[in-house]
Amino acid sequence: MKKAAARFYTFLMFLFLYAPILVLIVFSFNDTETASRTVWSGFSLKWYEKLFEDRLILEALRNTLIIAVVAAAASTVLGTMAAIGINSMKHLPKRVMMNITNFPMVNPEIVTGVSMMLLFVFAVGIFGGRSLGMASIIAAHITFCLPYVILQVLPKLRQMDESLFEAAQDLGCPPVKAFFKVVLPEIMPGIVTGMIMAFTLSIDDFVISYFTSGTTQTLPIYIYSMTRKRVSPEINALSTVLFAAVMALLIVVNVRTAKTRTNEKA
């Protein structure tokens, strides 16, 4: 009875979580000229065709990908450097730095978004230039992606045998070369996982992007603007594409994590 109740509870939980997404995906193929979400008119791909013919959506997609790629690359490099620095600290400073690192993840996004917007506007008032745009979104995304990269790289640094780095130097390898030859391959799974996670978070973000975007449109912001004017079936198609892309990235992360754990046990 306990197993049956647990399975039933798990089924209800997943049904509650994924039923709305399933309905959205199904009605993205609905052959209708209206925004009906209750009447099935037949299978069609026309909303996907209209989606990829929409210049504004394609422009928002381009902006989103540029921001995600740049933010993921920059946060991966900076996060890896920060993780190495934190790992080399002593006990008390390390705890302080970890608390500082974890704070942006528990801080409400709206607080982060408003504070970043005020910071950029204040900086423009002092140094001049454009206040909000592509650069401000990228800077904001790098900021909130950094902690996630650090938390992915730090465990790999703790698992690594520190004597390997010292042994490489004892054998005549310069410190920089020893890092790239010994340390980097050991922590590479954490770096890749952190980069994929940063990319996914950047694509999904709406709140922080909304406050720091200015006139720059990203896909989440464009979807929000569409829902304010009219509920078009193109939103279903666009949301389905986003869900599929994020799901694919999460599957890649989980597969890499499973392979890493298998190799470590072996």
SERO-4910 file (N, C-alpha, C, O; in steps of 0.05 Angstrom, whole numbers):
BEGIN
 pado doro    nc1    nc2    nc3   cac1   cac2   cac3    cc1    cc2    cc3    oc1    oc2    oc3
  Met    A     16    -24      0      0      0      0     17     25      0     11     45    -13
  Lys    A     39     25     15     56     48     16     69     54    -11     71     77    -19
  Lys    A     78     32    -24     90     35    -51     70     46    -71     77     63    -87
  Ala    A     46     35    -70     25     44    -88     18     74    -83     14     89   -102
  Ala    A     16     81    -58     10    109    -51     33    128    -60     28    150    -70
  Ala    A     57    118    -56     80    135    -65     81    138    -95     86    160   -105
  Arg    A     75    117   -110     74    119   -139     51    137   -148     55    153   -167
  Phe    A     28    135   -135      6    152   -142     12    181   -137      5    199   -153
  Tyr    A     25    186   -114     32    214   -107     52    225   -128     50    248   -136
  Thr    A     72    208   -136     91    216   -155     78    222   -182     85    242   -196
  Phe    A     59    205   -190     44    209   -215     29    236   -214     30    251   -234
  Leu    A     15    242   -192      1    267   -190     19    291   -191     13    311   -203
  Met    A     43    288   -178     62    310   -178     72    317   -206     72    340   -215
  Phe    A     79    295   -221     89    300   -248     66    309   -267     71    325   -285
  Leu    A     42    299   -262     19    309   -278     14    338   -273      9    353   -292
  Phe    A     16    347   -248     12    375   -242     33    393   -254     28    415   -264
  Leu    A     58    382   -255     80    398   -266     80    399   -296     86    421   -308
  Tyr    A     74    377   -309     79    375   -338     53    376   -355     55    378   -380
  Ala    A     30    373   -343      5    374   -359      2    400   -374     -5    400   -397
  Pro    A      7    423   -361      5    449   -376     24    450   -399     16    460   -421
  Ile    A     48    440   -396     68    441   -417     59    423   -440     62    429   -463
  Leu    A     48    400   -433     39    381   -453     16    393   -469     15    390   -494
  Val    A     -3    407   -456    -25    420   -470    -14    441   -489    -23    444   -512
  Leu    A      6    457   -479     18    477   -496     30    465   -521     27    476   -543
  Ile    A     45    443   -518     58    430   -541     38    420   -561     41    423   -585
  Val    A     17    407   -550     -4    395   -568    -17    417   -584    -21    414   -608
  Phe    A    -25    439   -571    -40    460   -585    -21    478   -602    -31    496   -617
  Ser    A      5    474   -600     22    488   -619     20    476   -647     28    489   -667
  Phe    A      8    452   -649      4    439   -675    -26    441   -684    -34    427   -702
  Asn    A    -41    458   -670    -69    461   -676    -74    477   -701    -64    500   -703
  Asp    A    -90    467   -720    -96    481   -745   -121    498   -740   -143    490   -746
  Thr    A   -116    523   -730   -138    541   -725   -129    569   -731   -105    576   -729
  Glu    A   -147    586   -739   -141    614   -745   -146    632   -720   -141    656   -722
  Thr    A   -155    620   -699   -160    636   -674   -140    627   -653   -123    609   -657
  Ala    A   -142    639   -630   -124    633   -608   -137    613   -589   -131    612   -565
  Ser    A   -155    596   -599   -169    577   -582   -150    557   -570   -133    546   -584
  Arg    A   -153    553   -545   -137    533   -531   -154    509   -522   -144    491   -508
  Thr    A   -179    507   -531   -197    486   -523   -208    470   -546   -217    447   -542
  Val    A   -207    481   -570   -219    467   -593   -197    457   -612   -181    473   -621
  Trp    A   -196    431   -617   -176    420   -635   -187    419   -663   -208    407   -668
  Ser    A   -173    433   -681   -183    435   -709   -167    418   -729   -173    418   -753
  Gly    A   -147    403   -719   -131    387   -737   -102    393   -734    -94    413   -723
  Phe    A    -86    374   -744    -57    377   -741    -46    395   -764    -54    393   -787
  Ser    A    -27    413   -756    -15    431   -775     11    442   -764     15    444   -740
  Leu    A     30    448   -782     55    460   -775     56    490   -782     78    502   -783
  Lys    A     33    501   -789     33    529   -799     43    549   -779     54    569   -786
  Trp    A     38    544   -753     46    563   -733     76    563   -730     88    584   -723
  Tyr    A     89    541   -735    118    540   -735    129    554   -760    150    567   -759
  Glu    A    115    551   -782    124    565   -807    122    595   -803    140    610   -810
  Lys    A     99    604   -791     96    633   -786    116    643   -766    126    665   -767
  Leu    A    122    625   -747    142    633   -726    169    639   -738    181    660   -731
  Phe    A    178    622   -756    205    626   -768    205    645   -792    226    651   -803
  Glu    A    181    656   -799    179    677   -819    177    704   -806    178    725   -820
  Asp    A    173    705   -780    169    730   -765    197    743   -760    213    732   -746
  Arg    A    201    766   -772    227    780   -770    233    788   -741    256    786   -732
  Leu    A    213    798   -727    217    806   -699    225    783   -681    242    786   -664
  Ile    A    213    760   -685    219    737   -669    248    727   -675    263    720   -657
  Leu    A    255    727   -701    282    719   -708    303    738   -697    325    730   -689
  Glu    A    296    764   -696    315    784   -685    318    779   -655    340    781   -644
  Ala    A    295    773   -641    296    768   -613    312    742   -607    326    740   -587
  Leu    A    308    722   -625    324    697   -622    354    702   -625    370    692   -610
  Arg    A    361    719   -645    389    725   -649    401    739   -624    422    732   -615
  Asn    A    386    759   -614    395    773   -590    398    754   -566    418    755   -551
  Thr    A    379    736   -563    380    717   -541    404    698   -543    417    694   -523
  Leu    A    410    688   -566    432    670   -570    459    685   -566    477    674   -553
  Ile    A    461    709   -576    486    725   -572    491    729   -543    513    725   -533
  Ile    A    470    738   -529    473    743   -500    480    718   -485    497    718   -467
  Ala    A    466    696   -491    471    671   -477    499    660   -482    512    651   -463
  Val    A    508    661   -507    535    651   -513    557    668   -499    575    657   -487
  Val    A    555    694   -502    575    712   -489    574    710   -459    595    708   -446
  Ala    A    550    710   -447    548    708   -418    558    682   -408    571    681   -387
  Ala    A    552    660   -422    561    633   -413    591    631   -415    604    621   -397
  Ala    A    603    641   -437    632    640   -440    646    656   -419    665    647   -406
  Ala    A    637    681   -415    650    699   -396    646    689   -367    666    689   -352
  Ser    A    622    680   -360    618    671   -333    633    644   -328    640    639   -305
  Thr    A    637    628   -348    652    603   -345    681    609   -339    693    597   -321
  Val    A    693    628   -354    721    635   -349    724    648   -321    741    640   -306
  Leu    A    707    668   -315    709    682   -290    702    664   -267    715    665   -245
  Gly    A    682    647   -270    673    628   -249    695    607   -243    699    600   -220
  Thr    A    708    598   -264    730    578   -260    753    591   -244    764    579   -226
  Met    A    760    615   -252    782    629   -238    774    635   -209    790    631   -190
  Ala    A    749    642   -204    739    647   -177    739    622   -160    747    622   -137
  Ala    A    731    599   -173    730    574   -158    758    565   -150    762    555   -128
  Ile    A    778    569   -168    805    562   -161    815    580   -138    828    570   -120
  Gly    A    808    605   -139    817    623   -117    803    616    -91    817    616    -70
  Ile    A    777    610    -91    763    603    -66    774    576    -55    777    573    -31
  Asn    A    779    557    -73    789    531    -64    816    533    -50    823    517    -33
  Ser    A    832    553    -57    859    556    -45    858    572    -19    879    574     -6
  Met    A    835    582    -11    833    598     14    832    580     38    828    555     35
  Lys    A    837    592     61    835    577     86    806    575     95    788    586     82
  His    A    801    562    117    774    554    125    755    578    128    734    579    114
  Leu    A    762    598    144    743    620    150    739    638    125    716    643    118
  Pro    A    760    647    112    755    663     87    740    648     66    724    660     52
  Lys    A    744    621     64    729    605     45    699    605     51    683    608     33
  Arg    A    692    602     77    664    602     84    651    629     78    628    631     69
  Val    A    666    651     84    655    678     78    651    681     48    630    691     40
  Met    A    670    673     32    667    675      3    645    658     -8    631    666    -27
  Met    A    641    634      3    619    617     -6    592    629      1    573    627    -15
  Asn    A    590    642     24    564    655     31    559    678     12    536    683      3
  Ile    A    580    693      5    577    715    -14    569    705    -42    553    717    -56
  Thr    A    581    682    -49    575    670    -75    546    659    -76    533    662    -97
  Asn    A    537    648    -54    510    636    -54    488    657    -52    465    652    -59
  Phe    A    494    681    -43    473    701    -38    458    709    -64    434    711    -63
  Pro    A    472    713    -87    457    720   -111    436    699   -120    417    706   -133
  Met    A    441    674   -112    422    653   -120    397    653   -104    375    645   -113
  Val    A    398    662    -78    375    662    -61    362    690    -61    340    693    -51
  Asn    A    376    710    -72    365    737    -73    343    737    -94    346    727   -116
  Pro    A    319    750    -89    298    751   -109    307    764   -134    322    784   -134
  Glu    A    299    753   -157    308    763   -183    300    792   -188    314    808   -200
  Ile    A    276    799   -178    267    827   -182    285    847   -168    289    869   -178
  Val    A    295    839   -144    314    856   -130    340    859   -146    351    881   -149
  Thr    A    350    837   -156    374    837   -172    370    854   -197    387    870   -204
  Gly    A    347    851   -210    342    865   -235    340    895   -231    352    911   -245
  Val    A    326    904   -210    323    932   -204    350    944   -196    357    966   -205
  Ser    A    365    930   -179    391    940   -170    410    943   -194    426    962   -195
  Met    A    410    923   -212    428    924   -235    420    948   -253    437    962   -264
  Met    A    394    952   -257    385    974   -273    394   1001   -261    404   1018   -276
  Leu    A    390   1004   -235    399   1029   -222    429   1033   -224    439   1055   -228
  Leu    A    444   1010   -222    473   1012   -225    482   1022   -252    499   1039   -255
  Phe    A    469   1011   -273    477   1019   -300    469   1048   -306    484   1063   -318
  Val    A    446   1056   -297    437   1083   -301    456   1102   -286    463   1124   -296
  Phe    A    463   1095   -262    482   1111   -246    509   1113   -259    521   1135   -260
  Ala    A    519   1090   -270    545   1090   -284    544   1108   -309    564   1122   -315
  Val    A    522   1108   -323    519   1125   -347    519   1154   -339    530   1171   -353
  Gly    A    507   1161   -316    506   1188   -307    534   1199   -300    539   1223   -302
  Ile    A    553   1181   -293    580   1189   -286    598   1188   -311    613   1207   -316
  Phe    A    597   1165   -325    616   1161   -347    605   1167   -374    620   1170   -394
  Gly    A    579   1170   -377    566   1176   -402    562   1150   -418    569   1128   -409
  Gly    A    550   1153   -442    544   1130   -459    515   1121   -457    499   1135   -445
  Arg    A    509   1098   -469    482   1087   -468    478   1073   -441    496   1059   -431
  Ser    A    454   1076   -430    449   1065   -403    442   1035   -405    454   1018   -392
  Leu    A    422   1028   -421    412   1001   -422    412    991   -451    405   1006   -469
  Gly    A    419    966   -454    419    954   -481    432    927   -480    432    913   -459
  Met    A    444    918   -502    456    892   -504    479    888   -483    481    867   -470
  Ala    A    495    909   -480    518    907   -461    508    904   -432    520    888   -417
  Ser    A    488    918   -425    478    917   -397    465    889   -392    468    879   -370
  Ile    A    451    878   -411    439    851   -407    462    831   -404    460    814   -386
  Ile    A    482    832   -421    504    813   -419    518    815   -392    524    795   -379
  Ala    A    523    840   -383    536    843   -357    518    832   -334    529    819   -316
  Ala    A    492    837   -336    474    826   -315    473    796   -316    473    783   -295
  His    A    473    784   -339    472    755   -342    497    742   -331    497    721   -319
  Ile    A    520    755   -337    545    744   -327    545    744   -296    554    726   -283
  Thr    A    533    765   -285    533    768   -256    517    746   -243    526    734   -224
  Phe    A    493    740   -253    477    720   -239    484    691   -248    475    672   -235
  Cys    A    499    688   -269    508    661   -277    533    652   -262    538    628   -260
  Leu    A    549    671   -253    575    665   -240    572    645   -217    587    626   -216
  Pro    A    554    649   -198    552    631   -175    547    602   -184    558    583   -171
  Tyr    A    531    598   -205    525    571   -213    550    557   -225    554    533   -221
  Val    A    566    572   -240    591    561   -250    610    554   -228    623    533   -228
  Ile    A    612    572   -208    630    567   -185    622    541   -170    639    525   -163
  Leu    A    596    538   -166    587    514   -152    590    488   -167    590    467   -156
  Gln    A    593    490   -194    598    466   -210    628    459   -210    635    436   -212
  Val    A    645    479   -210    674    475   -212    686    467   -185    705    451   -184
  Leu    A    677    479   -163    689    475   -137    690    445   -129    711    436   -119
  Pro    A    668    430   -132    670    401   -124    692    386   -139    704    368   -128
  Lys    A    696    393   -165    717    379   -180    745    386   -170    763    369   -169
  Leu    A    748    411   -161    774    419   -149    779    405   -123    801    397   -116
  Arg    A    757    401   -107    760    387    -81    766    357    -85    780    345    -69
  Gln    A    755    346   -107    760    317   -112    788    312   -123    799    290   -121
  Met    A    800    332   -135    826    329   -148    849    326   -127    848    339   -106
  Asp    A    867    309   -132    891    305   -115    910    329   -119    920    332   -141
  Glu    A    914    345    -98    931    369   -101    960    361   -107    975    378   -119
  Ser    A    968    337   -100    996    329   -104   1002    326   -134   1026    327   -142
  Leu    A    981    323   -151    986    321   -180    998    346   -191   1017    346   -207
  Phe    A    987    369   -183    997    395   -192   1026    399   -182   1043    409   -197
  Glu    A   1031    392   -157   1058    395   -146   1078    376   -160   1101    383   -165
  Ala    A   1068    352   -166   1086    332   -179   1094    342   -207   1117    338   -215
  Ala    A   1075    354   -221   1081    364   -248   1102    386   -247   1120    387   -264
  Gln    A   1101    403   -226   1121    424   -224   1148    412   -215   1169    421   -224
  Asp    A   1148    391   -198   1172    378   -190   1187    365   -214   1211    363   -215
  Leu    A   1171    357   -234   1182    345   -258   1191    366   -279   1198    359   -302
  Gly    A   1190    391   -272   1200    412   -289   1179    427   -305   1186    443   -323
  Cys    A   1153    422   -300   1132    436   -315   1126    463   -302   1122    464   -278
  Pro    A   1126    485   -317   1120    511   -306   1091    511   -294   1075    496   -303
  Pro    A   1086    529   -274   1059    529   -262   1036    532   -281   1016    519   -279
  Val    A   1039    551   -301   1017    555   -320   1013    530   -337    990    522   -341
  Lys    A   1035    518   -347   1032    494   -363   1022    471   -347   1006    455   -357
  Ala    A   1030    469   -322   1020    448   -304    990    451   -300    976    431   -298
  Phe    A    980    476   -298    952    480   -295    936    469   -319    917    455   -316
  Phe    A    946    477   -343    931    468   -367    934    438   -373    917    426   -385
  Lys    A    956    427   -365    961    398   -370    950    380   -349    942    357   -355
  Val    A    948    389   -324    940    372   -302    913    380   -290    895    364   -288
  Val    A    911    405   -281    887    414   -267    863    416   -285    842    406   -279
  Leu    A    867    429   -308    844    435   -326    830    409   -336    805    409   -335
  Pro    A    845    388   -344    830    364   -352    815    351   -329    794    338   -333
  Glu    A    824    354   -304    811    342   -281    784    356   -275    765    344   -267
  Ile    A    784    383   -279    760    398   -272    742    404   -296    722    418   -294
  Met    A    750    394   -320    735    400   -345    706    392   -344    689    407   -353
  Pro    A    699    368   -332    670    362   -330    654    383   -316    632    390   -324
  Gly    A    665    394   -294    651    415   -279    649    441   -295    629    455   -294
  Ile    A    670    447   -310    670    471   -326    649    469   -348    634    488   -353
  Val    A    647    446   -362    628    442   -383    599    443   -372    582    456   -384
  Thr    A    595    430   -349    568    431   -337    560    459   -329    538    467   -333
  Gly    A    579    474   -317    574    501   -310    567    519   -333    550    536   -332
  Met    A    582    515   -356    577    531   -380    549    525   -391    535    543   -399
  Ile    A    542    499   -392    515    492   -403    493    503   -385    473    514   -395
  Met    A    497    502   -359    478    513   -340    475    543   -343    453    554   -343
  Ala    A    498    557   -346    497    586   -350    483    593   -376    467    612   -377
  Phe    A    488    578   -397    474    582   -423    444    579   -420    429    595   -430
  Thr    A    436    558   -406    407    552   -402    394    574   -385    373    584   -392
  Leu    A    407    583   -364    396    604   -347    394    630   -362    374    645   -358
  Ser    A    413    636   -378    413    661   -394    389    661   -414    376    681   -417
  Ile    A    385    638   -427    363    637   -446    336    640   -432    318    653   -443
  Asp    A    333    628   -409    308    627   -395    301    653   -380    278    659   -375
  Asp    A    321    670   -374    317    692   -356    298    713   -369    300    720   -392
  Phe    A    279    723   -352    261    744   -360    263    769   -342    266    791   -352
  Val    A    262    764   -316    259    786   -297    283    805   -299    279    829   -302
  Ile    A    307    794   -296    331    811   -297    334    824   -325    342    847   -327
  Ser    A    329    808   -346    331    819   -373    311    842   -377    317    861   -391
  Tyr    A    287    839   -366    266    860   -369    275    887   -358    269    907   -370
  Phe    A    289    886   -336    297    912   -323    323    923   -335    329    947   -332
  Thr    A    339    907   -349    365    916   -359    367    916   -389    388    921   -400
  Ser    A    344    912   -403    345    909   -432    344    935   -447    355    937   -469
  Gly    A    330    955   -436    326    980   -452    308    974   -475    285    965   -472
  Thr    A    317    978   -500    302    973   -524    309    946   -536    298    939   -557
  Thr    A    328    931   -525    336    905   -536    315    884   -529    307    882   -506
  Gln    A    307    869   -549    287    848   -545    300    821   -543    317    813   -560
  Thr    A    294    805   -522    301    777   -521    275    760   -524    253    771   -522
  Leu    A    278    735   -527    255    718   -531    235    719   -508    211    722   -512
  Pro    A    245    716   -483    225    718   -461    211    744   -460    187    745   -454
  Ile    A    225    766   -465    212    793   -465    193    795   -488    171    806   -485
  Tyr    A    200    784   -511    182    785   -534    156    769   -529    135    777   -537
  Ile    A    159    745   -517    136    729   -510    118    745   -491     93    744   -494
  Tyr    A    129    758   -471    113    774   -453     98    797   -467     75    802   -461
  Ser    A    112    810   -486     99    831   -501     76    821   -518     56    834   -522
  Met    A     80    796   -529     59    784   -545     34    778   -528     11    783   -537
  Thr    A     38    768   -504     15    761   -487      0    786   -477    -23    785   -471
  Arg    A     14    809   -476      0    834   -468    -18    844   -490    -38    857   -484
  Lys    A    -11    840   -515    -27    850   -538    -48    830   -546    -72    836   -548
  Arg    A    -39    806   -552    -58    785   -562    -45    758   -556    -21    755   -556
  Val    A    -62    738   -552    -52    711   -547    -52    696   -574    -73    684   -581
  Ser    A    -30    696   -588    -28    684   -614    -18    655   -611     -2    649   -593
  Pro    A    -28    637   -628    -18    609   -627     12    607   -633     25    587   -627
  Glu    A     24    629   -644     53    629   -647     67    627   -621     90    616   -619
  Ile    A     55    636   -599     67    635   -573     70    605   -565     90    598   -553
  Asn    A     50    589   -572     52    560   -566     76    548   -580     91    533   -568
  Ala    A     79    555   -606    101    544   -621    128    553   -610    147    537   -608
  Leu    A    130    579   -604    155    590   -594    162    578   -567    185    571   -562
  Ser    A    142    575   -549    147    563   -523    155    534   -526    172    525   -510
  Thr    A    144    520   -545    151    492   -549    180    490   -558    195    472   -549
  Val    A    189    508   -576    217    508   -585    236    513   -562    256    500   -559
  Leu    A    229    533   -545    245    539   -522    247    516   -503    268    509   -492
  Phe    A    224    504   -498    223    481   -479    240    458   -490    255    445   -475
  Ala    A    239    452   -516    254    431   -528    284    437   -526    300    419   -520
  Ala    A    292    462   -531    320    469   -529    331    466   -501    353    455   -497
  Val    A    316    476   -481    325    474   -454    326    445   -444    344    437   -430
  Met    A    306    430   -452    305    401   -445    329    386   -456    341    369   -443
  Ala    A    336    393   -481    359    380   -494    385    386   -478    402    368   -474
  Leu    A    388    411   -470    412    419   -455    412    405   -427    434    396   -418
  Leu    A    389    403   -414    388    389   -389    395    359   -391    408    348   -374
  Ile    A    386    347   -413    393    319   -418    423    316   -422    435    297   -411
  Val    A    435    334   -436    464    333   -440    479    335   -413    498    320   -408
  Val    A    469    354   -396    482    357   -370    479    332   -353    499    323   -341
  Asn    A    455    320   -353    451    296   -337    467    272   -347    477    256   -332
  Val    A    469    270   -374    485    248   -385    514    251   -378    527    231   -371
  Arg    A    524    275   -380    552    280   -373    557    274   -344    578    263   -337
  Thr    A    539    283   -327    542    278   -298    541    248   -292    557    239   -276
  Ala    A    523    233   -305    522    204   -300    547    190   -310    557    172   -296
  Lys    A    558    199   -333    583    187   -343    606    193   -324    623    176   -319
  Thr    A    607    218   -314    629    225   -295    628    209   -270    648    199   -260
  Arg    A    604    205   -259    601    189   -235    609    160   -240    621    146   -223
  Thr    A    602    149   -263    609    122   -270    639    119   -272    650     99   -263
  Asn    A    652    138   -285    681    137   -287    695    139   -260    716    126   -256
  Glu    A    684    156   -242    696    159   -216    694    133   -200    712    126   -185
  Lys    A    670    119   -202    667     94   -188    685     72   -199    696     55   -184
  Ala    A    689     73   -226    707     53   -238    736     58   -231    753     43   -239
***
